[in-house]
Each structure stands twice: as C-alpha cells, then as structure tokens.
Amino acid sequence: MNSIELIILNLNEVRRRSIKVWRSIPEEKLSWKPDNEAMNCLEMVRHVLESEHYYHLALKNQGSLSVFNSPFENRPFTSVNSELEFAEPYRNEFINTIRSFSKENLTNIKIDRSDAGYIRDLGDMLLRIAYHESVHTGQLLDYLRTAGVPRLRIWD
C-alpha cells in the first residue's frame, strides 16, 4: 500500500466511524446542543461535510480561498442521511483529487493557509483534514453522553 492509498484509507475509516456516530443520534436529539453558543448535532455534521468541501477546494487552490460559495449554505437541515446524500458527490470528487496526487506531491505541494496561521505540506494537510473530522466525532460522542443518549462502540 502506498502513501496515497494509506491517506485515503485513513479518511475512509474516519468517515465510516463518523457515520456510525451520526446515524446513532436519535432524531429528537439532532437539534440538541450543550449551550447556546455551540452547534447542535446536525449543524456539526454539516460543518464536517462542508469543511471537507472547503478543504478540497483549498487543496486545489494550494491555499485558503478568498471567496467560498458553499453549496451547503441555505439548505434546510432535515436529517443525517440527507446531509450525507447531498455531500456524496463532493466527497467523491475530494477522494478522486487525492488519487490524482503522486507520492512526491505529498511533500512538494505546499498549502498556504497563512490566514489561519500555517503553511503545510499536502500530506500534512490531508492528515489534518481527517483529524478535523475525528475531533468533531469525539465532540458528538460527548454531546450524546451529556444528553443521556447511549453511545455505540466505534472501535471495531
């Protein structure tokens, strides 16, 4: 297995586990949030999916975007499955873009996010994208604990 395949495996494993958590959220808890400043459960799912799309465009741009017209914006929040269905073509494009990179690209391409405080190699950035999602999955597990919802095992 090469570096690109390993990165895709990692992204797919993180997403598989995220989906398990997302789909375990009872419908009546999708709007639950721990405080007024926090995202609710469904907003966090969308945040992860929308952020991945942003990151994909930033990778292609080799840096932050000056303008981001999100296809997720102004869509009504309905269900986890509708969010996943809407995001699927964007996810497929993202994975296909990663497949188009070479091993050398992982260190030679720099992603300039100076506005966010960093410039990173492409490989580093791809791992950060997976980490972003995994952090939010952990947050949702904490949300479920706080809301008194049983949590499923994601470590299979």
C-alpha positions as CSV (number, residue, x, y, z in Angstrom):
1,M,0.0,0.0,0.0
2,N,1.4,3.4,-1.0
3,S,1.2,6.7,0.9
4,I,-1.8,8.0,-1.1
5,E,-3.7,4.7,-0.5
6,L,-2.9,5.0,3.2
7,I,-4.2,8.6,3.4
8,I,-7.4,7.5,1.6
9,L,-7.8,4.5,3.9
10,N,-7.5,6.9,6.9
11,L,-10.0,9.3,5.5
12,N,-12.4,6.5,4.8
13,E,-12.0,4.9,8.2
14,V,-12.6,8.3,9.9
15,R,-15.7,8.8,7.8
16,R,-17.0,5.3,8.4
17,R,-16.8,5.8,12.2
18,S,-18.3,9.3,11.9
19,I,-21.3,8.0,10.0
20,K,-21.8,5.3,12.7
21,V,-22.0,8.1,15.3
22,W,-24.0,10.4,13.2
23,R,-26.6,7.8,12.4
24,S,-26.9,6.8,16.0
25,I,-28.1,10.3,17.0
26,P,-31.9,9.9,17.8
27,E,-34.0,12.2,15.7
28,E,-35.3,14.0,18.7
29,K,-31.7,14.9,19.7
30,L,-30.5,16.3,16.3
31,S,-31.2,19.8,17.5
32,W,-29.6,19.3,20.9
33,K,-26.6,21.3,21.9
34,P,-24.8,21.7,25.2
35,D,-25.2,25.5,25.3
36,N,-26.4,28.4,23.3
37,E,-23.0,29.1,21.8
38,A,-22.5,25.6,20.5
39,M,-23.5,23.9,17.2
40,N,-26.3,21.4,17.5
41,C,-25.7,17.8,16.5
42,L,-27.0,18.2,12.9
43,E,-25.1,21.5,12.4
44,M,-21.9,19.8,13.5
45,V,-22.5,17.0,10.9
46,R,-23.0,19.7,8.2
47,H,-19.9,21.6,9.5
48,V,-17.7,18.5,8.9
49,L,-19.1,17.8,5.5
50,E,-19.0,21.5,4.4
51,S,-15.4,21.9,5.8
52,E,-14.2,18.9,3.8
53,H,-15.5,20.6,0.7
54,Y,-13.8,23.8,1.6
55,Y,-10.5,21.9,2.3
56,H,-10.8,20.2,-1.1
57,L,-11.1,23.5,-2.9
58,A,-8.2,24.9,-0.8
59,L,-6.1,21.9,-1.8
60,K,-6.8,22.5,-5.4
61,N,-6.0,26.2,-4.8
62,Q,-2.9,25.3,-2.8
63,G,-4.1,27.7,-0.2
64,S,-7.1,29.4,1.5
65,L,-9.9,30.7,-0.6
66,S,-10.6,34.4,-0.8
67,V,-14.2,33.6,-1.5
68,F,-16.1,30.4,-0.6
69,N,-19.5,30.0,-2.1
70,S,-20.7,26.9,-0.2
71,P,-23.3,24.7,-1.8
72,F,-24.3,23.7,1.7
73,E,-25.3,27.2,2.7
74,N,-29.1,28.0,2.9
75,R,-30.1,24.3,2.7
76,P,-32.6,23.3,5.3
77,F,-31.4,20.9,8.0
78,T,-33.5,17.7,7.8
79,S,-31.6,14.5,8.6
80,V,-28.2,13.0,8.7
81,N,-29.0,10.9,5.7
82,S,-30.0,13.9,3.6
83,E,-26.7,15.6,4.6
84,L,-24.7,12.5,3.6
85,E,-26.6,12.2,0.3
86,F,-26.0,15.8,-0.6
87,A,-22.3,15.6,0.3
88,E,-21.6,12.4,-1.5
89,P,-20.6,13.8,-4.9
90,Y,-18.3,16.4,-3.2
91,R,-16.7,13.5,-1.2
92,N,-16.2,11.5,-4.3
93,E,-14.5,14.5,-6.0
94,F,-12.3,15.0,-3.0
95,I,-11.2,11.4,-2.9
96,N,-10.6,11.4,-6.7
97,T,-8.4,14.5,-6.3
98,I,-6.3,12.8,-3.7
99,R,-5.9,9.8,-6.0
100,S,-4.5,12.2,-8.6
101,F,-1.6,13.1,-6.4
102,S,1.8,11.4,-6.5
103,K,3.9,10.4,-3.6
104,E,6.2,13.3,-4.4
105,N,3.3,15.8,-4.3
106,L,2.7,15.0,-0.6
107,T,5.9,16.8,0.3
108,N,6.4,19.1,-2.8
109,I,3.0,20.8,-2.8
110,K,2.6,23.5,-0.1
111,I,-0.9,24.5,1.1
112,D,-0.7,28.2,2.2
113,R,-3.2,28.9,4.9
114,S,-1.2,31.8,6.3
115,D,-4.5,33.5,7.1
116,A,-5.2,30.6,9.5
117,G,-1.6,30.6,10.8
118,Y,0.1,27.9,8.9
119,I,1.7,26.6,5.6
120,R,1.8,22.8,5.4
121,D,2.9,20.1,3.0
122,L,0.0,18.5,1.2
123,G,0.5,15.2,3.1
124,D,0.3,17.1,6.4
125,M,-2.8,18.9,5.3
126,L,-4.6,15.7,4.3
127,L,-4.0,14.3,7.7
128,R,-5.2,17.5,9.3
129,I,-8.5,17.2,7.3
130,A,-9.1,13.7,8.8
131,Y,-8.1,14.9,12.2
132,H,-10.7,17.8,12.0
133,E,-13.4,15.3,11.3
134,S,-12.3,12.9,14.1
135,V,-12.3,15.8,16.7
136,H,-15.9,16.6,15.8
137,T,-16.9,13.0,16.0
138,G,-15.4,12.9,19.5
139,Q,-17.3,16.1,20.3
140,L,-20.6,14.5,19.2
141,L,-19.8,11.4,21.4
142,D,-19.5,13.9,24.3
143,Y,-22.8,15.6,23.3
144,L,-24.5,12.2,23.3
145,R,-23.1,11.4,26.8
146,T,-24.2,14.8,28.1
147,A,-27.6,14.4,26.6
148,G,-28.0,11.0,28.2
149,V,-28.0,9.1,24.9
150,P,-26.3,5.7,24.9
151,R,-23.2,5.7,22.7
152,L,-22.2,2.9,20.4
153,R,-18.8,1.4,20.1
154,I,-16.9,2.9,17.2
155,W,-13.7,0.9,17.8
156,D,-14.4,-2.2,15.9
